[in-house]
Amino acid sequence: MMKSVRSSSPYLPVLIIRVGSGANAFLVSYLSPGNNVMIGIILAAYPFVEAASSFVAGYMADRLGRRLTLILGYTWLLTFTVAIYVSISTLKNPLFTAVFNGANGFGAALVLVSSLAMITDLTEQGYRGLGMGVFDFLNIFGYASGYMLGSILYQVFRGPMAFTVLIILLALFYVFIIKYVLETKPTSGIAYLNPLRGISRRALPTLPIWFSITMIIGAGIYSGRVIGNIEGVLPVHVGALFLGSTLVVGLGSVFFGYLSDRLGRLRTMGIGVVGVSIGLVVLTVLLLVGLNPLVAVAISAPFVFMASAIVPSVLALTGDEALIGMRGSAMGLYSLVLGIGMGLGSLLGGYFYTALGLGGIALMALIIFVVALILYAVLKAALN
């Protein structure tokens, strides 16, 4: 069972880091020089490096401790957010922006993986789904809030000065993190160098579905720039759209995370699969026939709510069956899947939009999810 104040301390870093990530993504996409494809590359660099660092971050959390790993990650993020500001305001070179934005992914991996390991340590199995649901809510709501914050900063400053305000805010919260986040590392448990040794065979078949969801998120983030170019749509409108969408998904994550504690992980995940399938078909059709994207997203909202059942169910299943001494490494799988998926989603989003417009991005998401369902069925049959 979660322990009041102590068990809530790992959630704050998740919220703060994702607010910073969302604001950073918005400001980079609007302020960095480069064409549509180059912006996609810059945005993809962050999650790709986060993915590449995931198991290293997990190993550090298991060996060095959760708290130290988290503080190192936050420090790294602050440093390279400053570097991104310099690259945009002074160097004015999209390649440097891509490199520094990618470097930020390492810090994000350290913070998210160590926080997830803390949450796993502090939740009993009967409440782990709820704990993971709260994590997913703060993760995506924080990102959307940051995206909204970035849109406001951009609209106010219209230049790199927006990064200065963001850096000041992140630095203020840094003090709070150092003071209040406590160590939770278990004193016992076997740890192997191979990170896959800590992951259950029962959880592995769910990875294609989880991976497809992160690709869809990446494509959605890229689409924010596209929607912002529609006549009459202001940057703050784009931020509000993302904030509203992720509020629906985030609240769904908390609800379905709790439901997974009662109904079971895989059954709850099945609800999410149905929601994604129907929602993507509806969204693709509406966008391809030319309906206003804001209206199309609103019509798809009930299915987006159902889709939020997937991530907390898979996270809780992974945490349930991970080796105690390798919880950090097992949760590194989260950053691996999230990073690669969001990176590929951003890149493919640029190409599909160029070919088919916004409807092309939705069609891409639908194809990816169908392939994921096929892979899930194959892996489940092979491993069970």
Protein Blocks (a to p, Z undefined) as FASTA:
>chain_A
ZZhjlmmmmmmmmmmmmmmmmmmmmmmmmmpgcdfklmmmmmmmmmmmmmmmmmmmmmmm
mmnopklmmmmmmmmmmmmmmmmmmmmmmnopaklmmmmmmmmmmmmmmmmmmmmmmmmm
mpcfklmmmmmmmmmmmmmmmmmmmmmmmmmmmmmnopaklmmmmmmmmmmmmmmmmmmm
ccfbdfbdcddfblmlmpcfklmmmmmmmmmmmmmmmmmmmmmmmmmmpghiafklmmmm
mmmmmmmmmmmmmmmmmmmmmnopklmmmmmmmmmmmmmmmmmmmmmnopafklmmmmmm
mmmmmmmmmmmmmmmmmmmmgcfklmmmmmmmmmmmmmmmmmmmmmmmmmmmmmnommlm
mmmmmmmmmmmmmmmmmmmmmmZZ
